[in-house]
Amino acid sequence: MTRRLTNQDAFDVAMLHLLNQGHSCVSASGQARYRGPRGKSAIGALIPDELYLTSMEGKKVHHWLAARGSEYDALRKRLGGVTPSLLDELQDLHDRSGACMPSLYRHLAVAGAQRIAQSFKLSMILVHRCATYQHLRGPRIFSPAGTRAIPAAAPAVEVAPVPYLAAAPTPAPEPVQLTERPQEDLDLIARGIARAIAAASAHGLDQPGRR
């Protein structure tokens, strides 16, 4: 059973998804889609797998929410607590961001999110936290696969190399699958980063001959 979303829920889930994905969801011809080979759109992120229908593609949100019949009843119940104009704004932000580098895409997404949050009196706390995580050095826990890491503002720390340790190849990270509770997603990511940093520090201190 899916949970009924509020305006803040829909805003957080849609924006965290776009920041995590780093690009729009479009067809081979460049047409915006709710779902496609390269992910989901802002509205697509709000639709659970079991409620998604290919017949939604090519239609505005209000078209299939206002359609007659029981085909979309469960989805209407899920999105019934969200202001229709907010759904339109979120999808429009996705559609207008276009094709660009992930770093620029995220910058445009945050700027658009700020405008939407002001219009609908929504909190930007989770959006700002997510954008901050994208700039952290270290393990890319919250980064889509195949994208270039965003340079961090903090200066790099030089670490003496350990000659007898072979660097294992690091596979490209997979995008984080967001849940319906964005706060728990970010808390989980923060704990993962803290554990990774602690493990790296402990490993360095345990090496023989190092002080």
PyMOL CGO cylinders between C-alpha atoms (Angstrom):
from pymol import cmd
from pymol.cgo import CYLINDER

trace = [
    CYLINDER, 0.00, 0.00, 0.00, 1.44, 3.37, -1.03, 0.3, 1, 1, 1, 1, 1, 1,
    CYLINDER, 1.44, 3.37, -1.03, 1.45, 6.43, 1.20, 0.3, 1, 1, 1, 1, 1, 1,
    CYLINDER, 1.45, 6.43, 1.20, -0.49, 9.61, 0.38, 0.3, 1, 1, 1, 1, 1, 1,
    CYLINDER, -0.49, 9.61, 0.38, 2.01, 12.41, -0.28, 0.3, 1, 1, 1, 1, 1, 1,
    CYLINDER, 2.01, 12.41, -0.28, 1.94, 16.00, 0.95, 0.3, 1, 1, 1, 1, 1, 1,
    CYLINDER, 1.94, 16.00, 0.95, 3.36, 19.01, -0.93, 0.3, 1, 1, 1, 1, 1, 1,
    CYLINDER, 3.36, 19.01, -0.93, 6.60, 18.79, 1.08, 0.3, 1, 1, 1, 1, 1, 1,
    CYLINDER, 6.60, 18.79, 1.08, 6.88, 15.03, 0.45, 0.3, 1, 1, 1, 1, 1, 1,
    CYLINDER, 6.88, 15.03, 0.45, 6.45, 15.45, -3.30, 0.3, 1, 1, 1, 1, 1, 1,
    CYLINDER, 6.45, 15.45, -3.30, 8.93, 18.35, -3.43, 0.3, 1, 1, 1, 1, 1, 1,
    CYLINDER, 8.93, 18.35, -3.43, 11.61, 16.52, -1.42, 0.3, 1, 1, 1, 1, 1, 1,
    CYLINDER, 11.61, 16.52, -1.42, 11.34, 13.21, -3.28, 0.3, 1, 1, 1, 1, 1, 1,
    CYLINDER, 11.34, 13.21, -3.28, 11.26, 14.82, -6.74, 0.3, 1, 1, 1, 1, 1, 1,
    CYLINDER, 11.26, 14.82, -6.74, 14.16, 17.23, -6.11, 0.3, 1, 1, 1, 1, 1, 1,
    CYLINDER, 14.16, 17.23, -6.11, 16.40, 14.70, -4.34, 0.3, 1, 1, 1, 1, 1, 1,
    CYLINDER, 16.40, 14.70, -4.34, 15.83, 12.34, -7.26, 0.3, 1, 1, 1, 1, 1, 1,
    CYLINDER, 15.83, 12.34, -7.26, 16.85, 14.98, -9.84, 0.3, 1, 1, 1, 1, 1, 1,
    CYLINDER, 16.85, 14.98, -9.84, 19.96, 15.93, -7.86, 0.3, 1, 1, 1, 1, 1, 1,
    CYLINDER, 19.96, 15.93, -7.86, 20.93, 12.28, -7.45, 0.3, 1, 1, 1, 1, 1, 1,
    CYLINDER, 20.93, 12.28, -7.45, 20.29, 11.43, -11.11, 0.3, 1, 1, 1, 1, 1, 1,
    CYLINDER, 20.29, 11.43, -11.11, 22.01, 14.53, -12.54, 0.3, 1, 1, 1, 1, 1, 1,
    CYLINDER, 22.01, 14.53, -12.54, 20.15, 14.60, -15.85, 0.3, 1, 1, 1, 1, 1, 1,
    CYLINDER, 20.15, 14.60, -15.85, 16.66, 14.67, -17.36, 0.3, 1, 1, 1, 1, 1, 1,
    CYLINDER, 16.66, 14.67, -17.36, 14.73, 11.61, -18.46, 0.3, 1, 1, 1, 1, 1, 1,
    CYLINDER, 14.73, 11.61, -18.46, 14.12, 11.85, -22.22, 0.3, 1, 1, 1, 1, 1, 1,
    CYLINDER, 14.12, 11.85, -22.22, 13.52, 9.54, -25.17, 0.3, 1, 1, 1, 1, 1, 1,
    CYLINDER, 13.52, 9.54, -25.17, 15.99, 9.01, -28.02, 0.3, 1, 1, 1, 1, 1, 1,
    CYLINDER, 15.99, 9.01, -28.02, 14.29, 11.88, -29.87, 0.3, 1, 1, 1, 1, 1, 1,
    CYLINDER, 14.29, 11.88, -29.87, 14.66, 14.23, -26.89, 0.3, 1, 1, 1, 1, 1, 1,
    CYLINDER, 14.66, 14.23, -26.89, 11.03, 14.02, -25.74, 0.3, 1, 1, 1, 1, 1, 1,
    CYLINDER, 11.03, 14.02, -25.74, 10.59, 14.23, -21.96, 0.3, 1, 1, 1, 1, 1, 1,
    CYLINDER, 10.59, 14.23, -21.96, 9.33, 11.03, -20.36, 0.3, 1, 1, 1, 1, 1, 1,
    CYLINDER, 9.33, 11.03, -20.36, 8.18, 10.03, -16.89, 0.3, 1, 1, 1, 1, 1, 1,
    CYLINDER, 8.18, 10.03, -16.89, 10.37, 6.92, -17.16, 0.3, 1, 1, 1, 1, 1, 1,
    CYLINDER, 10.37, 6.92, -17.16, 12.99, 5.81, -19.63, 0.3, 1, 1, 1, 1, 1, 1,
    CYLINDER, 12.99, 5.81, -19.63, 16.30, 4.00, -20.12, 0.3, 1, 1, 1, 1, 1, 1,
    CYLINDER, 16.30, 4.00, -20.12, 18.15, 6.76, -18.27, 0.3, 1, 1, 1, 1, 1, 1,
    CYLINDER, 18.15, 6.76, -18.27, 15.96, 7.04, -15.20, 0.3, 1, 1, 1, 1, 1, 1,
    CYLINDER, 15.96, 7.04, -15.20, 12.87, 8.99, -14.22, 0.3, 1, 1, 1, 1, 1, 1,
    CYLINDER, 12.87, 8.99, -14.22, 11.56, 12.53, -14.36, 0.3, 1, 1, 1, 1, 1, 1,
    CYLINDER, 11.56, 12.53, -14.36, 10.50, 14.59, -11.34, 0.3, 1, 1, 1, 1, 1, 1,
    CYLINDER, 10.50, 14.59, -11.34, 6.96, 13.20, -11.52, 0.3, 1, 1, 1, 1, 1, 1,
    CYLINDER, 6.96, 13.20, -11.52, 8.19, 9.75, -12.49, 0.3, 1, 1, 1, 1, 1, 1,
    CYLINDER, 8.19, 9.75, -12.49, 10.05, 9.63, -9.18, 0.3, 1, 1, 1, 1, 1, 1,
    CYLINDER, 10.05, 9.63, -9.18, 6.72, 10.05, -7.35, 0.3, 1, 1, 1, 1, 1, 1,
    CYLINDER, 6.72, 10.05, -7.35, 5.10, 7.08, -9.11, 0.3, 1, 1, 1, 1, 1, 1,
    CYLINDER, 5.10, 7.08, -9.11, 5.74, 3.66, -7.50, 0.3, 1, 1, 1, 1, 1, 1,
    CYLINDER, 5.74, 3.66, -7.50, 6.65, 0.83, -9.89, 0.3, 1, 1, 1, 1, 1, 1,
    CYLINDER, 6.65, 0.83, -9.89, 3.33, -0.91, -9.37, 0.3, 1, 1, 1, 1, 1, 1,
    CYLINDER, 3.33, -0.91, -9.37, 1.36, 2.21, -10.32, 0.3, 1, 1, 1, 1, 1, 1,
    CYLINDER, 1.36, 2.21, -10.32, 3.30, 3.21, -13.43, 0.3, 1, 1, 1, 1, 1, 1,
    CYLINDER, 3.30, 3.21, -13.43, 1.56, 2.75, -16.80, 0.3, 1, 1, 1, 1, 1, 1,
    CYLINDER, 1.56, 2.75, -16.80, 3.08, 3.39, -20.22, 0.3, 1, 1, 1, 1, 1, 1,
    CYLINDER, 3.08, 3.39, -20.22, -0.17, 5.12, -21.19, 0.3, 1, 1, 1, 1, 1, 1,
    CYLINDER, -0.17, 5.12, -21.19, 0.91, 8.04, -18.97, 0.3, 1, 1, 1, 1, 1, 1,
    CYLINDER, 0.91, 8.04, -18.97, 3.70, 8.98, -21.38, 0.3, 1, 1, 1, 1, 1, 1,
    CYLINDER, 3.70, 8.98, -21.38, 3.05, 11.97, -23.60, 0.3, 1, 1, 1, 1, 1, 1,
    CYLINDER, 3.05, 11.97, -23.60, 0.30, 13.32, -21.32, 0.3, 1, 1, 1, 1, 1, 1,
    CYLINDER, 0.30, 13.32, -21.32, 0.33, 16.10, -18.76, 0.3, 1, 1, 1, 1, 1, 1,
    CYLINDER, 0.33, 16.10, -18.76, -0.12, 15.11, -15.12, 0.3, 1, 1, 1, 1, 1, 1,
    CYLINDER, -0.12, 15.11, -15.12, -3.59, 16.63, -14.85, 0.3, 1, 1, 1, 1, 1, 1,
    CYLINDER, -3.59, 16.63, -14.85, -4.75, 14.65, -17.89, 0.3, 1, 1, 1, 1, 1, 1,
    CYLINDER, -4.75, 14.65, -17.89, -4.28, 11.23, -16.35, 0.3, 1, 1, 1, 1, 1, 1,
    CYLINDER, -4.28, 11.23, -16.35, -5.25, 12.39, -12.86, 0.3, 1, 1, 1, 1, 1, 1,
    CYLINDER, -5.25, 12.39, -12.86, -8.58, 13.65, -14.27, 0.3, 1, 1, 1, 1, 1, 1,
    CYLINDER, -8.58, 13.65, -14.27, -9.14, 10.62, -16.53, 0.3, 1, 1, 1, 1, 1, 1,
    CYLINDER, -9.14, 10.62, -16.53, -12.29, 8.58, -15.99, 0.3, 1, 1, 1, 1, 1, 1,
    CYLINDER, -12.29, 8.58, -15.99, -12.20, 4.96, -14.92, 0.3, 1, 1, 1, 1, 1, 1,
    CYLINDER, -12.20, 4.96, -14.92, -10.34, 3.06, -12.23, 0.3, 1, 1, 1, 1, 1, 1,
    CYLINDER, -10.34, 3.06, -12.23, -7.02, 2.80, -14.09, 0.3, 1, 1, 1, 1, 1, 1,
    CYLINDER, -7.02, 2.80, -14.09, -5.45, 5.68, -12.15, 0.3, 1, 1, 1, 1, 1, 1,
    CYLINDER, -5.45, 5.68, -12.15, -7.43, 5.46, -8.91, 0.3, 1, 1, 1, 1, 1, 1,
    CYLINDER, -7.43, 5.46, -8.91, -4.47, 4.36, -6.77, 0.3, 1, 1, 1, 1, 1, 1,
    CYLINDER, -4.47, 4.36, -6.77, -2.25, 7.07, -8.21, 0.3, 1, 1, 1, 1, 1, 1,
    CYLINDER, -2.25, 7.07, -8.21, -4.94, 9.72, -7.70, 0.3, 1, 1, 1, 1, 1, 1,
    CYLINDER, -4.94, 9.72, -7.70, -5.11, 8.64, -4.06, 0.3, 1, 1, 1, 1, 1, 1,
    CYLINDER, -5.11, 8.64, -4.06, -1.32, 8.85, -3.69, 0.3, 1, 1, 1, 1, 1, 1,
    CYLINDER, -1.32, 8.85, -3.69, -1.05, 12.33, -5.23, 0.3, 1, 1, 1, 1, 1, 1,
    CYLINDER, -1.05, 12.33, -5.23, -4.42, 13.62, -4.02, 0.3, 1, 1, 1, 1, 1, 1,
    CYLINDER, -4.42, 13.62, -4.02, -2.81, 15.65, -1.23, 0.3, 1, 1, 1, 1, 1, 1,
    CYLINDER, -2.81, 15.65, -1.23, -0.40, 17.45, -3.57, 0.3, 1, 1, 1, 1, 1, 1,
    CYLINDER, -0.40, 17.45, -3.57, -1.34, 20.77, -5.15, 0.3, 1, 1, 1, 1, 1, 1,
    CYLINDER, -1.34, 20.77, -5.15, -1.72, 20.14, -8.93, 0.3, 1, 1, 1, 1, 1, 1,
    CYLINDER, -1.72, 20.14, -8.93, 0.20, 23.30, -9.83, 0.3, 1, 1, 1, 1, 1, 1,
    CYLINDER, 0.20, 23.30, -9.83, 3.16, 22.06, -7.73, 0.3, 1, 1, 1, 1, 1, 1,
    CYLINDER, 3.16, 22.06, -7.73, 3.27, 18.84, -9.77, 0.3, 1, 1, 1, 1, 1, 1,
    CYLINDER, 3.27, 18.84, -9.77, 3.26, 20.94, -12.95, 0.3, 1, 1, 1, 1, 1, 1,
    CYLINDER, 3.26, 20.94, -12.95, 6.11, 23.12, -11.65, 0.3, 1, 1, 1, 1, 1, 1,
    CYLINDER, 6.11, 23.12, -11.65, 8.25, 20.12, -10.71, 0.3, 1, 1, 1, 1, 1, 1,
    CYLINDER, 8.25, 20.12, -10.71, 7.80, 18.47, -14.09, 0.3, 1, 1, 1, 1, 1, 1,
    CYLINDER, 7.80, 18.47, -14.09, 8.38, 21.77, -15.90, 0.3, 1, 1, 1, 1, 1, 1,
    CYLINDER, 8.38, 21.77, -15.90, 11.67, 22.23, -14.04, 0.3, 1, 1, 1, 1, 1, 1,
    CYLINDER, 11.67, 22.23, -14.04, 12.74, 18.76, -15.20, 0.3, 1, 1, 1, 1, 1, 1,
    CYLINDER, 12.74, 18.76, -15.20, 11.65, 19.39, -18.80, 0.3, 1, 1, 1, 1, 1, 1,
    CYLINDER, 11.65, 19.39, -18.80, 13.29, 22.83, -19.11, 0.3, 1, 1, 1, 1, 1, 1,
    CYLINDER, 13.29, 22.83, -19.11, 16.66, 21.93, -17.60, 0.3, 1, 1, 1, 1, 1, 1,
    CYLINDER, 16.66, 21.93, -17.60, 17.71, 20.26, -20.86, 0.3, 1, 1, 1, 1, 1, 1,
    CYLINDER, 17.71, 20.26, -20.86, 20.87, 18.32, -21.67, 0.3, 1, 1, 1, 1, 1, 1,
    CYLINDER, 20.87, 18.32, -21.67, 23.98, 19.58, -19.88, 0.3, 1, 1, 1, 1, 1, 1,
    CYLINDER, 23.98, 19.58, -19.88, 26.81, 18.44, -17.62, 0.3, 1, 1, 1, 1, 1, 1,
    CYLINDER, 26.81, 18.44, -17.62, 25.62, 16.92, -14.31, 0.3, 1, 1, 1, 1, 1, 1,
    CYLINDER, 25.62, 16.92, -14.31, 27.21, 19.74, -12.29, 0.3, 1, 1, 1, 1, 1, 1,
    CYLINDER, 27.21, 19.74, -12.29, 25.34, 22.43, -14.28, 0.3, 1, 1, 1, 1, 1, 1,
    CYLINDER, 25.34, 22.43, -14.28, 22.14, 20.37, -14.21, 0.3, 1, 1, 1, 1, 1, 1,
    CYLINDER, 22.14, 20.37, -14.21, 22.27, 20.21, -10.42, 0.3, 1, 1, 1, 1, 1, 1,
    CYLINDER, 22.27, 20.21, -10.42, 22.94, 23.95, -10.21, 0.3, 1, 1, 1, 1, 1, 1,
    CYLINDER, 22.94, 23.95, -10.21, 19.87, 24.66, -12.37, 0.3, 1, 1, 1, 1, 1, 1,
    CYLINDER, 19.87, 24.66, -12.37, 17.80, 22.21, -10.33, 0.3, 1, 1, 1, 1, 1, 1,
    CYLINDER, 17.80, 22.21, -10.33, 18.68, 23.87, -7.02, 0.3, 1, 1, 1, 1, 1, 1,
    CYLINDER, 18.68, 23.87, -7.02, 17.94, 27.32, -8.44, 0.3, 1, 1, 1, 1, 1, 1,
    CYLINDER, 17.94, 27.32, -8.44, 14.57, 26.10, -9.71, 0.3, 1, 1, 1, 1, 1, 1,
    CYLINDER, 14.57, 26.10, -9.71, 13.83, 24.37, -6.42, 0.3, 1, 1, 1, 1, 1, 1,
    CYLINDER, 13.83, 24.37, -6.42, 14.43, 27.63, -4.56, 0.3, 1, 1, 1, 1, 1, 1,
    CYLINDER, 14.43, 27.63, -4.56, 11.84, 29.41, -6.72, 0.3, 1, 1, 1, 1, 1, 1,
    CYLINDER, 11.84, 29.41, -6.72, 9.31, 26.59, -6.28, 0.3, 1, 1, 1, 1, 1, 1,
    CYLINDER, 9.31, 26.59, -6.28, 9.87, 26.42, -2.52, 0.3, 1, 1, 1, 1, 1, 1,
    CYLINDER, 9.87, 26.42, -2.52, 9.23, 30.13, -2.17, 0.3, 1, 1, 1, 1, 1, 1,
    CYLINDER, 9.23, 30.13, -2.17, 6.04, 29.95, -4.25, 0.3, 1, 1, 1, 1, 1, 1,
    CYLINDER, 6.04, 29.95, -4.25, 4.58, 27.05, -2.27, 0.3, 1, 1, 1, 1, 1, 1,
    CYLINDER, 4.58, 27.05, -2.27, 6.11, 27.87, 1.14, 0.3, 1, 1, 1, 1, 1, 1,
    CYLINDER, 6.11, 27.87, 1.14, 8.17, 24.68, 1.29, 0.3, 1, 1, 1, 1, 1, 1,
    CYLINDER, 8.17, 24.68, 1.29, 11.37, 23.85, 3.16, 0.3, 1, 1, 1, 1, 1, 1,
    CYLINDER, 11.37, 23.85, 3.16, 14.68, 23.64, 1.25, 0.3, 1, 1, 1, 1, 1, 1,
    CYLINDER, 14.68, 23.64, 1.25, 16.55, 21.85, 4.07, 0.3, 1, 1, 1, 1, 1, 1,
    CYLINDER, 16.55, 21.85, 4.07, 16.81, 18.43, 2.40, 0.3, 1, 1, 1, 1, 1, 1,
    CYLINDER, 16.81, 18.43, 2.40, 17.61, 19.93, -1.01, 0.3, 1, 1, 1, 1, 1, 1,
    CYLINDER, 17.61, 19.93, -1.01, 20.51, 21.94, 0.46, 0.3, 1, 1, 1, 1, 1, 1,
    CYLINDER, 20.51, 21.94, 0.46, 21.81, 18.87, 2.32, 0.3, 1, 1, 1, 1, 1, 1,
    CYLINDER, 21.81, 18.87, 2.32, 21.70, 16.77, -0.82, 0.3, 1, 1, 1, 1, 1, 1,
    CYLINDER, 21.70, 16.77, -0.82, 23.52, 19.46, -2.84, 0.3, 1, 1, 1, 1, 1, 1,
    CYLINDER, 23.52, 19.46, -2.84, 26.19, 19.63, -0.11, 0.3, 1, 1, 1, 1, 1, 1,
    CYLINDER, 26.19, 19.63, -0.11, 26.76, 15.85, -0.19, 0.3, 1, 1, 1, 1, 1, 1,
    CYLINDER, 26.76, 15.85, -0.19, 27.40, 16.09, -3.94, 0.3, 1, 1, 1, 1, 1, 1,
    CYLINDER, 27.40, 16.09, -3.94, 30.50, 18.23, -3.20, 0.3, 1, 1, 1, 1, 1, 1,
    CYLINDER, 30.50, 18.23, -3.20, 32.10, 16.01, -0.52, 0.3, 1, 1, 1, 1, 1, 1,
    CYLINDER, 32.10, 16.01, -0.52, 35.44, 14.32, -1.17, 0.3, 1, 1, 1, 1, 1, 1,
    CYLINDER, 35.44, 14.32, -1.17, 35.87, 10.62, -0.46, 0.3, 1, 1, 1, 1, 1, 1,
    CYLINDER, 35.87, 10.62, -0.46, 33.50, 7.74, -1.31, 0.3, 1, 1, 1, 1, 1, 1,
    CYLINDER, 33.50, 7.74, -1.31, 30.81, 8.86, -3.76, 0.3, 1, 1, 1, 1, 1, 1,
    CYLINDER, 30.81, 8.86, -3.76, 27.94, 7.31, -1.81, 0.3, 1, 1, 1, 1, 1, 1,
    CYLINDER, 27.94, 7.31, -1.81, 25.40, 9.72, -3.25, 0.3, 1, 1, 1, 1, 1, 1,
    CYLINDER, 25.40, 9.72, -3.25, 26.49, 9.95, -6.88, 0.3, 1, 1, 1, 1, 1, 1,
    CYLINDER, 26.49, 9.95, -6.88, 24.98, 8.62, -10.11, 0.3, 1, 1, 1, 1, 1, 1,
    CYLINDER, 24.98, 8.62, -10.11, 27.04, 6.07, -12.04, 0.3, 1, 1, 1, 1, 1, 1,
    CYLINDER, 27.04, 6.07, -12.04, 29.15, 7.26, -14.90, 0.3, 1, 1, 1, 1, 1, 1,
    CYLINDER, 29.15, 7.26, -14.90, 29.23, 10.94, -13.98, 0.3, 1, 1, 1, 1, 1, 1,
    CYLINDER, 29.23, 10.94, -13.98, 32.32, 13.01, -13.22, 0.3, 1, 1, 1, 1, 1, 1,
    CYLINDER, 32.32, 13.01, -13.22, 32.89, 13.93, -9.56, 0.3, 1, 1, 1, 1, 1, 1,
    CYLINDER, 32.89, 13.93, -9.56, 32.18, 17.56, -8.71, 0.3, 1, 1, 1, 1, 1, 1,
    CYLINDER, 32.18, 17.56, -8.71, 35.30, 19.37, -7.41, 0.3, 1, 1, 1, 1, 1, 1,
    CYLINDER, 35.30, 19.37, -7.41, 35.15, 20.10, -3.71, 0.3, 1, 1, 1, 1, 1, 1,
    CYLINDER, 35.15, 20.10, -3.71, 35.65, 23.58, -2.34, 0.3, 1, 1, 1, 1, 1, 1,
    CYLINDER, 35.65, 23.58, -2.34, 37.88, 22.34, 0.50, 0.3, 1, 1, 1, 1, 1, 1,
    CYLINDER, 37.88, 22.34, 0.50, 41.64, 22.10, -0.19, 0.3, 1, 1, 1, 1, 1, 1,
    CYLINDER, 41.64, 22.10, -0.19, 43.09, 18.66, -0.85, 0.3, 1, 1, 1, 1, 1, 1,
    CYLINDER, 43.09, 18.66, -0.85, 45.08, 16.97, 1.93, 0.3, 1, 1, 1, 1, 1, 1,
    CYLINDER, 45.08, 16.97, 1.93, 48.33, 15.33, 0.84, 0.3, 1, 1, 1, 1, 1, 1,
    CYLINDER, 48.33, 15.33, 0.84, 48.68, 11.75, 2.12, 0.3, 1, 1, 1, 1, 1, 1,
    CYLINDER, 48.68, 11.75, 2.12, 51.95, 9.79, 1.95, 0.3, 1, 1, 1, 1, 1, 1,
    CYLINDER, 51.95, 9.79, 1.95, 51.57, 6.77, -0.40, 0.3, 1, 1, 1, 1, 1, 1,
    CYLINDER, 51.57, 6.77, -0.40, 51.80, 3.23, 0.94, 0.3, 1, 1, 1, 1, 1, 1,
    CYLINDER, 51.80, 3.23, 0.94, 53.93, 1.29, -1.60, 0.3, 1, 1, 1, 1, 1, 1,
    CYLINDER, 53.93, 1.29, -1.60, 52.98, -2.23, -0.56, 0.3, 1, 1, 1, 1, 1, 1,
    CYLINDER, 52.98, -2.23, -0.56, 49.23, -1.71, -0.81, 0.3, 1, 1, 1, 1, 1, 1,
    CYLINDER, 49.23, -1.71, -0.81, 47.71, -2.42, -4.22, 0.3, 1, 1, 1, 1, 1, 1,
    CYLINDER, 47.71, -2.42, -4.22, 44.86, -0.14, -5.17, 0.3, 1, 1, 1, 1, 1, 1,
    CYLINDER, 44.86, -0.14, -5.17, 41.81, -2.23, -5.94, 0.3, 1, 1, 1, 1, 1, 1,
    CYLINDER, 41.81, -2.23, -5.94, 39.70, -1.04, -8.88, 0.3, 1, 1, 1, 1, 1, 1,
    CYLINDER, 39.70, -1.04, -8.88, 36.65, 0.87, -7.72, 0.3, 1, 1, 1, 1, 1, 1,
    CYLINDER, 36.65, 0.87, -7.72, 33.44, 0.05, -9.61, 0.3, 1, 1, 1, 1, 1, 1,
    CYLINDER, 33.44, 0.05, -9.61, 31.23, 2.93, -10.69, 0.3, 1, 1, 1, 1, 1, 1,
    CYLINDER, 31.23, 2.93, -10.69, 28.66, 3.59, -7.95, 0.3, 1, 1, 1, 1, 1, 1,
    CYLINDER, 28.66, 3.59, -7.95, 25.00, 3.01, -8.67, 0.3, 1, 1, 1, 1, 1, 1,
    CYLINDER, 25.00, 3.01, -8.67, 22.42, 5.77, -8.09, 0.3, 1, 1, 1, 1, 1, 1,
    CYLINDER, 22.42, 5.77, -8.09, 20.86, 5.68, -4.66, 0.3, 1, 1, 1, 1, 1, 1,
    CYLINDER, 20.86, 5.68, -4.66, 17.27, 4.44, -4.75, 0.3, 1, 1, 1, 1, 1, 1,
    CYLINDER, 17.27, 4.44, -4.75, 15.33, 7.02, -2.79, 0.3, 1, 1, 1, 1, 1, 1,
    CYLINDER, 15.33, 7.02, -2.79, 12.50, 5.96, -0.52, 0.3, 1, 1, 1, 1, 1, 1,
    CYLINDER, 12.50, 5.96, -0.52, 9.39, 7.81, 0.52, 0.3, 1, 1, 1, 1, 1, 1,
    CYLINDER, 9.39, 7.81, 0.52, 11.28, 9.19, 3.54, 0.3, 1, 1, 1, 1, 1, 1,
    CYLINDER, 11.28, 9.19, 3.54, 14.03, 11.52, 2.22, 0.3, 1, 1, 1, 1, 1, 1,
    CYLINDER, 14.03, 11.52, 2.22, 15.22, 12.43, 5.72, 0.3, 1, 1, 1, 1, 1, 1,
    CYLINDER, 15.22, 12.43, 5.72, 16.10, 8.77, 6.38, 0.3, 1, 1, 1, 1, 1, 1,
    CYLINDER, 16.10, 8.77, 6.38, 17.93, 8.59, 3.02, 0.3, 1, 1, 1, 1, 1, 1,
    CYLINDER, 17.93, 8.59, 3.02, 20.19, 11.51, 3.92, 0.3, 1, 1, 1, 1, 1, 1,
    CYLINDER, 20.19, 11.51, 3.92, 20.78, 10.29, 7.46, 0.3, 1, 1, 1, 1, 1, 1,
    CYLINDER, 20.78, 10.29, 7.46, 21.83, 6.90, 6.05, 0.3, 1, 1, 1, 1, 1, 1,
    CYLINDER, 21.83, 6.90, 6.05, 24.21, 8.58, 3.62, 0.3, 1, 1, 1, 1, 1, 1,
    CYLINDER, 24.21, 8.58, 3.62, 25.75, 10.70, 6.38, 0.3, 1, 1, 1, 1, 1, 1,
    CYLINDER, 25.75, 10.70, 6.38, 26.34, 7.63, 8.54, 0.3, 1, 1, 1, 1, 1, 1,
    CYLINDER, 26.34, 7.63, 8.54, 27.93, 5.83, 5.60, 0.3, 1, 1, 1, 1, 1, 1,
    CYLINDER, 27.93, 5.83, 5.60, 30.32, 8.71, 4.95, 0.3, 1, 1, 1, 1, 1, 1,
    CYLINDER, 30.32, 8.71, 4.95, 31.28, 8.83, 8.63, 0.3, 1, 1, 1, 1, 1, 1,
    CYLINDER, 31.28, 8.83, 8.63, 31.99, 5.09, 8.69, 0.3, 1, 1, 1, 1, 1, 1,
    CYLINDER, 31.99, 5.09, 8.69, 34.09, 5.31, 5.52, 0.3, 1, 1, 1, 1, 1, 1,
    CYLINDER, 34.09, 5.31, 5.52, 36.19, 8.16, 6.94, 0.3, 1, 1, 1, 1, 1, 1,
    CYLINDER, 36.19, 8.16, 6.94, 36.67, 6.35, 10.27, 0.3, 1, 1, 1, 1, 1, 1,
    CYLINDER, 36.67, 6.35, 10.27, 37.70, 3.13, 8.53, 0.3, 1, 1, 1, 1, 1, 1,
    CYLINDER, 37.70, 3.13, 8.53, 40.20, 4.93, 6.30, 0.3, 1, 1, 1, 1, 1, 1,
    CYLINDER, 40.20, 4.93, 6.30, 41.73, 6.73, 9.30, 0.3, 1, 1, 1, 1, 1, 1,
    CYLINDER, 41.73, 6.73, 9.30, 42.03, 3.53, 11.34, 0.3, 1, 1, 1, 1, 1, 1,
    CYLINDER, 42.03, 3.53, 11.34, 43.64, 1.69, 8.42, 0.3, 1, 1, 1, 1, 1, 1,
    CYLINDER, 43.64, 1.69, 8.42, 46.28, 4.39, 8.03, 0.3, 1, 1, 1, 1, 1, 1,
    CYLINDER, 46.28, 4.39, 8.03, 47.18, 4.35, 11.74, 0.3, 1, 1, 1, 1, 1, 1,
    CYLINDER, 47.18, 4.35, 11.74, 47.61, 0.57, 11.73, 0.3, 1, 1, 1, 1, 1, 1,
    CYLINDER, 47.61, 0.57, 11.73, 50.33, 0.52, 9.05, 0.3, 1, 1, 1, 1, 1, 1,
    CYLINDER, 50.33, 0.52, 9.05, 53.81, -0.49, 10.46, 0.3, 1, 1, 1, 1, 1, 1,
    CYLINDER, 53.81, -0.49, 10.46, 56.45, 2.19, 10.53, 0.3, 1, 1, 1, 1, 1, 1,
    CYLINDER, 56.45, 2.19, 10.53, 53.93, 5.06, 10.33, 0.3, 1, 1, 1, 1, 1, 1,
    CYLINDER, 53.93, 5.06, 10.33, 53.48, 7.60, 13.06, 0.3, 1, 1, 1, 1, 1, 1,
]
cmd.load_cgo(trace, "trace")
